[in-house]
Amino acid sequence: MRWANAVAESFFKTLKCEMVNHVNFETRHQAKLATFEYIEDWYNRRRKHSTLDYQTPFQCESYFFISSMAA
């Protein structure tokens, strides 16, 4: 369980450093929308992760599904 907690803590640190600490939100809705866009557009589709051999989560997941279909 410790490893899962470390992954979550690392994600939230990254979120704060890359997005939250640089923006002043006027409403909670703006904060929620910006967080959703950060995760779905940047973090999952463009940001490369060292734990995934410098692939995006989207690339890694796509490879997993293509590999499982071929087997």
JOJO-V879203 format. One line per field, one symbol per residue. ss: DSSP state (~ for helix, > for strand, _ for the rest). burial: + if it has 16 or more other ideal C-beta (glycine too) atoms within 10 Angstrom, else -. Layout:
ss: ???
burial: ???
This chain:
ss: _~~~~~~~~~~~~~~~~~_~~~_____~~~~~~~~~~~~~~~~_____>~~~__>_~~~~~~~~~~~~~~_
burial: ------------------+------------------++---++----+------++-+------------
